């Protein structure tokens, strides 16, 4: 049996959707399972034993209809028996169609229903603390009555060589296990997912004051100026604890460094999902327009906790959902005062006992 799982979104979605591959491996232990993802997200799923091959969706397929068509023909030649489309956009619709697989499963959309042999209706509310993101993906594999007994956590797999290399890198920068090491997700993927810089600086000051930990910033080279702006807003004492130039030069390097951290704190996004997949404690600051129940995976108020503006000021939303308030994100952030965030962070760190 040959199975193709498709997920072409960003890092967090690609990592989370590996649970589909793991569930399928349990159901079909002798099957060949391929996982189709965008090339840029490959590092987060390397070494994963629950699928056999990574099928790369390259940028050139988006830029050239001719190359995309050639890719579709290769998919058809692979003769898949089952396609699980967790992406559900035009590209994956076409990939699913061209596969000619006798079984094709995806989430329900009225305008693509005819392309699939089975469609799954997303549930709006979670039934466990795994979050809707986990449960709805598992519905692509399991019937409803088996969801709660088959909850799976996303996992990242690293080699010993990778972990040892990261440890050496940290030691060379005078970072050892003698003090706690905390990764700060200082920036979101966009401004509407990023806590205002001055607020984040105060949060980092609190973290250092409470733990005296070494601090690493999670940022990519194109975000360096913004990360530096946040650094400049912290106190002199905090800056002594921040190792600003110690960061992963690639996604895989970031993951290996994160594997040596004691916790990750900061803006919701892929970094939080990666920390959880490495079994690292997390404290997440949700953007005011992100629906918390969709992505607060495995929160228990202890090892994993979070804050959302809606928790403190639901009256700001009226009858609208946080997602419907997306265009007002920057305005809403002004109300997300550190007087709400810092006590929660302090309590979390004290309970974590770093």
GIJO-V970874 format. One record per pair of residues at least 4 apart in sequence whose ideal C-beta (glycine too) atoms are under 8 Angstrom apart, sorted by the first residue. I is the first residue (numbers start at 0). J is the second residue. D is the distance in Angstrom with one decimal. If there is no record, write none. Layout:
I/J/D, I/J/D
This chain:
0/27/5.7, 0/29/7.1, 0/30/4.1, 0/31/7.1, 0/80/5.0, 0/81/7.0, 1/30/6.9, 1/31/4.9, 1/33/7.4, 1/77/6.7, 1/78/6.5, 1/79/4.8, 1/80/5.3, 1/81/7.6, 2/23/5.7, 2/27/6.8, 2/30/5.3, 2/31/7.0, 2/32/4.8, 2/33/7.0, 2/79/6.5, 2/80/6.8, 2/81/4.6, 2/82/7.5, 2/83/6.9, 3/32/8.0, 3/33/5.0, 3/34/8.0, 3/35/6.1, 3/54/7.2, 3/74/7.5, 3/77/7.3, 3/79/4.6, 3/81/7.4, 3/82/4.8, 3/83/7.2, 3/94/8.0, 3/98/6.5, 3/100/7.3, 4/16/7.0, 4/19/5.2, 4/20/5.5, 4/23/7.0, 4/32/6.7, 4/33/7.1, 4/34/5.1, 4/35/6.8, 4/50/7.0, 4/82/8.0, 4/83/4.8, 4/85/6.7, 5/35/4.6, 5/82/6.9, 5/83/7.0, 5/84/4.7, 5/85/6.3, 5/86/5.2, 5/91/4.6, 5/94/6.1, 5/95/7.1, 6/12/5.9, 6/13/5.2, 6/16/4.0, 6/19/7.8, 6/34/7.4, 6/35/7.3, 6/36/5.9, 6/85/4.6, 6/86/5.4, 7/35/7.2, 7/36/6.5, 7/37/5.3, 7/56/5.6, 7/86/4.7, 7/88/7.1, 7/90/6.3, 7/91/6.1, 8/12/3.5, 8/13/6.4, 8/37/8.0, 8/86/6.3, 9/13/7.0, 9/40/7.0, 9/188/7.2, 9/269/6.3, 10/14/6.1, 10/40/5.3, 10/43/5.3, 10/250/7.3, 10/269/3.8, 10/272/7.3, 10/273/7.3, 11/15/6.1, 11/268/6.5, 11/269/4.2, 11/271/7.7, 11/272/4.2, 11/294/7.6, 12/16/6.0, 12/85/7.9, 13/17/7.5, 13/36/5.0, 13/37/7.5, 13/40/4.2, 13/43/6.2, 13/44/6.4, 14/40/8.0, 14/43/5.0, 14/44/6.9, 14/153/5.1, 14/155/7.1, 14/269/7.3, 14/272/5.3, 14/273/6.5, 14/276/5.8, 15/132/5.5, 15/133/6.9, 15/136/6.6, 15/153/5.2, 15/272/6.3, 15/296/7.6, 16/20/7.7, 16/85/4.9, 16/136/5.9, 17/21/6.4, 17/34/7.3, 17/44/6.0, 17/47/5.8, 17/49/6.4, 17/50/7.7, 17/153/5.5, 17/154/7.2, 18/22/6.1, 18/133/6.5, 18/136/5.8, 18/137/6.6, 18/151/4.2, 18/152/7.5, 18/153/5.7, 19/23/6.3, 19/83/5.8, 19/85/6.0, 19/136/5.5, 19/137/7.5, 19/139/5.8, 19/140/6.1, 20/24/6.3, 20/32/5.5, 20/34/5.7, 20/47/7.3, 20/49/4.4, 20/50/4.4, 21/25/6.8, 21/49/4.2, 21/151/5.3, 21/154/7.9, 22/26/6.4, 22/137/6.0, 22/140/4.2, 22/141/6.6, 22/149/6.6, 22/151/6.1, 23/27/5.8, 23/30/6.9, 23/32/5.8, 23/49/7.9, 23/83/7.2, 23/140/5.9, 24/28/6.4, 24/30/7.5, 24/32/6.3, 24/49/4.8, 24/50/7.6, 25/149/7.9, 26/140/6.5, 27/32/7.8, 31/51/5.1, 31/52/7.7, 32/49/7.1, 32/50/4.3, 32/51/5.5, 33/50/6.4, 33/51/6.4, 33/52/4.7, 33/53/7.6, 33/54/5.1, 33/77/7.6, 33/79/7.7, 34/44/6.7, 34/47/7.9, 34/50/4.4, 34/52/7.4, 34/53/5.7, 34/54/6.8, 35/53/8.0, 35/54/4.1, 35/55/7.8, 35/56/6.0, 35/91/8.0, 35/94/7.1, 36/40/4.9, 36/41/6.6, 36/44/6.7, 36/53/6.6, 36/54/7.6, 36/55/7.2, 36/56/6.6, 37/55/7.6, 37/56/5.2, 38/55/4.7, 38/56/6.9, 38/57/5.3, 38/58/7.0, 39/250/8.0, 40/44/7.1, 41/45/6.4, 41/53/6.0, 41/55/6.9, 42/249/6.8, 42/250/4.1, 42/251/4.0, 42/254/6.9, 43/155/6.6, 43/250/6.5, 43/254/6.9, 43/269/7.8, 43/273/6.6, 44/50/8.0, 44/53/6.7, 45/53/7.9, 45/156/7.4, 45/251/6.9, 46/156/3.8, 46/157/6.7, 46/158/6.4, 47/154/7.4, 47/155/7.9, 47/156/5.5, 48/156/7.0, 56/60/5.9, 56/70/7.7, 56/90/7.2, 57/66/8.0, 58/62/6.2, 59/63/5.6, 59/66/5.1, 60/66/5.5, 60/67/4.3, 60/70/5.2, 60/90/7.8, 61/67/7.2, 61/90/7.6, 62/66/7.6, 63/67/6.4, 64/68/6.2, 65/69/6.6, 66/70/6.4, 67/71/6.5, 67/90/7.9, 68/72/6.6, 69/73/6.8, 70/74/6.6, 71/75/6.6, 71/93/6.3, 71/94/6.5, 71/97/4.2, 72/76/6.5, 72/97/7.4, 73/77/6.8, 74/79/7.6, 74/94/5.6, 74/97/5.5, 74/98/5.3, 75/97/5.1, 75/98/6.3, 75/99/5.9, 77/98/7.4, 78/99/7.8, 79/98/5.0, 79/100/4.4, 80/100/6.0, 80/101/6.4, 80/102/6.6, 81/100/5.9, 81/101/7.9, 81/102/4.4, 81/103/7.5, 81/104/7.3, 82/94/7.6, 82/95/5.0, 82/98/5.0, 82/100/4.5, 82/102/7.2, 82/103/4.6, 82/104/7.2, 83/104/5.0, 83/105/7.5, 83/139/5.3, 83/140/7.3, 84/91/4.8, 84/92/7.4, 84/94/7.5, 84/95/4.9, 84/103/6.9, 84/104/6.9, 84/105/3.9, 84/115/7.3, 85/105/7.5, 85/106/7.6, 85/136/6.2, 85/139/6.3, 86/90/7.4, 86/91/4.0, 87/91/6.2, 87/92/7.2, 87/105/5.2, 87/106/5.2, 87/108/6.3, 87/111/7.0, 88/92/6.8, 89/93/6.5, 90/94/6.4, 91/95/6.1, 91/105/7.8, 92/96/6.4, 92/111/5.4, 92/114/5.7, 93/97/6.1, 94/98/6.4, 95/100/7.5, 95/103/5.0, 95/105/6.8, 95/114/5.9, 95/115/6.8, 96/114/5.4, 98/103/7.1, 101/116/7.2, 102/116/5.3, 102/117/7.2, 103/114/6.8, 103/115/4.5, 103/116/5.2, 103/117/7.4, 104/115/6.2, 104/116/7.1, 104/117/4.8, 104/118/7.4, 104/119/6.8, 104/139/5.5, 105/111/7.2, 105/114/7.6, 105/115/4.9, 105/118/6.0, 105/119/7.3, 105/139/7.6, 106/118/6.6, 106/119/5.5, 106/120/7.7, 106/121/5.8, 106/135/7.4, 106/139/7.6, 107/112/6.5, 107/118/4.2, 107/119/6.5, 107/120/5.1, 107/121/7.5, 108/112/6.7, 108/118/7.8, 111/115/7.2, 112/118/5.6, 119/135/7.6, 119/138/4.8, 119/139/5.6, 121/131/7.4, 121/135/4.8, 121/138/7.6, 122/126/7.6, 122/131/6.8, 122/134/6.6, 122/135/6.3, 122/138/7.3, 123/131/7.5, 124/131/7.4, 124/292/7.2, 125/129/6.8, 125/130/5.7, 125/131/5.1, 125/134/5.8, 125/292/5.9, 126/134/6.5, 126/146/6.8, 126/147/6.0, 127/133/7.9, 127/134/6.7, 127/146/7.9, 127/147/5.8, 127/150/5.8, 128/297/5.8, 128/298/6.0, 128/299/6.5, 129/133/3.9, 129/134/5.8, 129/150/4.9, 129/152/7.8, 129/296/6.2, 129/297/6.0, 130/134/7.0, 130/292/6.6, 130/293/6.5, 130/294/6.1, 130/295/5.6, 130/296/4.3, 130/297/7.3, 130/298/7.9, 131/135/5.5, 131/292/5.9, 131/293/5.0, 132/136/6.8, 132/293/5.6, 132/294/5.5, 132/296/6.2, 133/137/6.5, 133/150/6.6, 133/151/7.2, 133/152/7.9, 133/153/8.0, 133/296/6.0, 134/138/6.7, 134/146/5.7, 134/150/7.7, 135/139/7.8, 137/141/5.4, 137/146/5.5, 137/149/6.3, 137/150/7.3, 137/151/6.8, 138/143/7.0, 138/146/6.5, 141/145/4.2, 141/146/5.8, 141/149/5.4, 145/149/5.3, 146/150/7.4, 152/275/7.4, 152/276/7.3, 152/296/7.9, 152/297/6.6, 153/272/6.9, 153/275/7.1, 153/276/4.5, 153/296/8.0, 154/276/5.4, 155/254/6.1, 155/258/8.0, 155/273/6.2, 155/276/4.3, 155/277/5.4, 157/161/4.7, 157/162/5.4, 157/254/6.9, 157/255/6.0, 157/258/5.9, 158/162/7.2, 159/163/6.0, 160/164/6.3, 161/165/6.5, 161/251/7.4, 161/255/4.7, 162/166/6.4, 162/255/6.2, 162/258/6.0, 162/259/7.5, 163/167/6.4, 164/168/6.5, 164/255/6.8, 165/169/6.5, 165/252/7.3, 165/255/3.8, 165/256/5.1, 165/258/6.6, 165/259/5.8, 166/170/6.4, 166/259/6.1, 167/171/6.2, 168/172/6.7, 168/245/7.7, 168/256/7.1, 169/174/4.2, 169/175/7.4, 169/180/7.6, 169/245/7.2, 169/256/7.0, 169/259/6.0, 170/174/6.9, 170/175/6.2, 172/242/6.0, 172/245/4.9, 174/180/6.3, 174/213/5.4, 174/242/6.3, 174/245/6.8, 176/180/7.7, 178/211/6.7, 178/212/6.1, 178/213/5.3, 179/210/5.3, 179/211/7.7, 179/212/3.8, 179/213/7.0, 179/261/4.7, 179/262/7.6, 179/353/4.0, 180/212/6.4, 180/213/4.9, 180/215/6.8, 180/259/6.5, 180/260/4.9, 180/261/5.5, 181/206/6.2, 181/210/6.9, 181/212/4.7, 181/213/7.3, 181/214/5.7, 181/215/7.3, 181/260/6.3, 181/261/6.2, 181/262/5.2, 181/263/7.3, 181/264/6.2, 181/353/7.5, 182/215/5.0, 182/216/7.9, 182/217/5.6, 182/256/7.7, 182/257/5.6, 182/260/4.5, 182/262/7.3, 182/263/4.5, 182/264/7.5, 182/265/7.8, 182/270/7.3, 182/274/7.2, 183/199/7.9, 183/203/6.0, 183/206/7.5, 183/214/6.0, 183/215/6.8, 183/216/5.5, 183/217/6.5, 183/263/7.7, 183/264/5.9, 183/265/5.0, 184/217/4.9, 184/263/6.2, 184/264/7.1, 184/265/2.9, 184/266/4.9, 184/268/6.4, 184/270/4.4, 184/271/6.5, 185/199/5.9, 185/203/7.8, 185/216/5.1, 185/217/6.5, 185/218/6.1, 185/225/7.9, 185/226/5.5, 185/229/5.2, 185/265/6.0, 185/266/7.3, 186/193/5.3, 186/217/7.7, 186/218/5.7, 186/222/5.2, 186/225/5.7, 186/226/6.4, 186/229/7.8, 186/266/6.5, 187/191/7.6, 187/192/3.0, 187/193/4.0, 187/194/7.8, 187/266/4.1, 187/267/7.1, 187/268/5.4, 187/286/6.5, 188/192/5.5, 188/268/5.5, 188/269/7.4, 189/193/7.1, 190/329/7.0, 191/286/6.2, 191/288/6.5, 191/325/6.8, 191/328/3.9, 191/329/6.6, 192/266/6.0, 192/267/6.8, 192/268/6.4, 192/286/4.5, 192/289/7.1, 192/328/7.8, 193/199/7.9, 193/266/5.8, 193/286/7.6, 194/198/5.0, 194/199/4.8, 194/202/7.4, 194/265/7.8, 194/266/5.9, 194/284/5.4, 194/332/6.8, 194/335/7.1, 194/340/7.9, 195/199/7.0, 195/332/5.6, 195/333/7.6, 196/200/6.4, 196/225/7.4, 196/228/5.6, 196/229/4.9, 196/232/6.0, 197/201/6.8, 197/232/5.6, 198/202/6.6, 198/332/7.8, 198/335/7.1, 198/336/7.6, 198/337/5.3, 198/340/7.0, 199/203/6.4, 199/229/5.4, 199/232/7.9, 199/265/7.4, 199/266/7.9, 200/204/6.5, 200/229/5.5, 200/230/8.0, 200/232/3.5, 200/233/4.7, 201/205/6.6, 201/337/4.8, 201/341/6.7, 202/206/6.6, 202/264/7.5, 202/265/8.0, 202/284/7.5, 202/337/6.6, 202/340/6.0, 202/341/6.4, 202/344/6.0, 203/207/6.6, 203/214/6.6, 203/229/7.5, 203/233/5.4, 203/237/5.9, 203/241/7.6, 204/208/6.2, 204/233/5.6, 204/234/5.4, 204/237/5.0, 205/209/6.1, 205/341/5.0, 205/344/5.7, 205/345/6.1, 206/210/6.0, 206/212/6.7, 206/214/7.0, 206/264/6.4, 206/344/6.7, 206/348/6.7, 207/211/6.6, 207/212/6.7, 207/214/6.5, 207/233/8.0, 207/236/6.8, 207/237/4.6, 207/240/4.9, 208/236/7.9, 208/237/8.0, 209/344/7.8, 209/345/5.7, 209/348/4.7, 209/349/6.9, 210/348/5.7, 210/353/4.9, 211/240/7.2, 212/240/6.7, 212/261/7.3, 212/353/6.3, 213/240/5.9, 213/242/6.3, 214/237/7.5, 214/240/5.1, 214/241/4.5, 214/242/6.9, 215/241/7.8, 215/242/5.8, 215/245/5.7, 215/246/6.6, 215/256/7.0, 215/260/6.9, 216/226/5.2, 216/229/7.7, 216/230/7.2, 216/241/6.8, 216/243/6.2, 216/246/6.4, 217/246/7.1, 217/253/6.7, 217/257/7.9, 217/263/7.7, 217/265/7.1, 217/270/5.1, 218/222/4.2, 218/223/6.4, 218/225/7.3, 218/226/4.0, 218/246/6.6, 222/226/5.5, 223/227/6.1, 224/228/6.5, 225/229/6.9, 226/230/6.5, 226/243/7.4, 227/231/6.3, 227/243/7.2, 228/232/6.8, 229/233/7.2, 230/238/6.6, 230/241/6.1, 230/243/5.7, 233/237/4.0, 233/238/5.6, 233/241/7.0, 234/238/7.0, 235/239/7.0, 236/240/7.5, 237/241/6.5, 245/256/7.7, 246/253/7.0, 246/256/7.3, 247/251/7.4, 247/252/3.4, 247/253/3.0, 247/254/7.2, 247/255/7.2, 247/256/5.2, 247/257/7.9, 248/252/5.4, 249/253/7.1, 250/254/6.6, 251/255/6.6, 252/256/6.4, 253/257/6.1, 253/270/7.9, 253/273/7.9, 254/258/6.6, 254/273/5.9, 254/277/7.3, 255/259/7.7, 256/260/7.2, 257/263/6.7, 257/270/7.5, 257/273/6.2, 257/274/6.1, 257/277/6.1, 257/279/6.7, 258/277/5.2, 258/279/7.6, 260/274/7.7, 260/279/6.1, 261/279/7.5, 261/280/7.2, 261/353/5.6, 262/274/7.8, 262/279/6.2, 262/280/4.3, 262/281/6.8, 262/282/7.1, 262/351/6.5, 262/353/6.8, 263/270/6.2, 263/271/6.4, 263/274/3.9, 263/279/5.8, 263/280/7.5, 263/281/5.1, 263/282/7.7, 264/281/7.2, 264/282/4.4, 264/284/7.9, 264/344/6.9, 265/270/7.1, 265/271/7.6, 265/282/7.9, 265/283/7.6, 265/284/6.3, 266/270/8.0, 266/271/8.0, 266/283/7.8, 266/284/5.6, 266/286/7.2, 267/271/5.7, 267/283/4.9, 267/284/6.6, 267/285/4.8, 267/286/6.2, 267/289/6.0, 267/294/6.4, 267/305/7.5, 268/272/7.6, 269/273/6.2, 270/274/6.4, 271/275/6.6, 271/281/5.3, 271/283/5.1, 272/276/6.3, 272/294/7.9, 272/296/7.3, 273/277/6.4, 274/279/4.2, 274/280/7.7, 274/281/4.9, 275/279/7.1, 275/281/5.8, 275/296/6.0, 275/297/6.5, 275/303/6.7, 280/302/4.9, 280/303/6.7, 280/351/5.9, 281/302/7.8, 281/303/5.1, 281/304/7.8, 282/303/7.8, 282/304/5.4, 282/305/6.7, 282/343/7.8, 282/344/6.1, 282/347/5.0, 282/348/7.9, 283/295/7.1, 283/303/7.8, 283/304/7.5, 283/305/3.9, 283/306/7.6, 284/305/7.2, 284/306/5.8, 284/340/6.3, 285/289/5.1, 285/291/5.3, 285/294/7.8, 285/295/7.8, 285/305/5.9, 285/306/6.8, 285/307/4.2, 285/308/7.7, 286/328/6.1, 286/332/7.8, 287/307/7.3, 287/308/4.3, 287/309/7.3, 287/321/6.3, 287/324/6.5, 287/327/7.8, 287/328/5.6, 287/331/3.7, 287/332/6.1, 287/334/7.8, 287/335/6.2, 288/321/5.2, 288/322/6.0, 288/324/5.1, 288/325/4.2, 288/327/7.5, 288/328/4.6, 288/331/7.1, 289/293/7.3, 289/294/6.7, 289/307/7.8, 289/321/6.4, 289/322/7.4, 290/294/7.6, 290/320/6.4, 290/321/5.2, 290/322/5.3, 291/295/5.1, 291/305/6.7, 291/307/4.6, 291/309/6.9, 291/310/7.9, 291/321/7.4, 295/303/7.8, 295/305/5.5, 296/303/7.6, 297/303/5.6, 298/303/4.7, 298/304/6.2, 298/305/6.1, 299/303/5.9, 299/304/7.8, 300/304/5.4, 301/350/6.0, 301/351/7.9, 302/351/7.7, 304/343/7.2, 304/347/5.1, 306/310/6.2, 306/311/7.8, 306/339/6.5, 306/340/5.6, 306/343/5.0, 307/321/7.5, 308/312/5.9, 308/315/7.0, 308/331/5.9, 308/332/7.9, 308/334/6.3, 308/335/4.6, 308/339/7.6, 309/313/5.4, 309/315/7.9, 309/316/6.2, 309/321/5.8, 310/339/7.8, 311/335/8.0, 311/339/4.7, 312/334/5.9, 315/331/6.5, 315/334/6.1, 316/320/7.3, 316/321/6.5, 316/324/6.1, 319/323/4.0, 319/324/5.6, 320/324/7.4, 324/328/7.0, 324/331/6.2, 327/331/5.5, 328/332/6.4, 329/333/7.5, 330/334/7.9, 331/335/6.8, 335/339/6.6, 335/340/7.0, 336/340/7.4, 337/341/4.9, 338/342/7.5, 339/343/7.1, 340/344/6.1, 341/345/6.1, 342/346/6.2, 343/347/6.3, 344/348/6.3, 345/349/6.3, 346/350/6.3, 347/351/6.2, 348/353/6.3
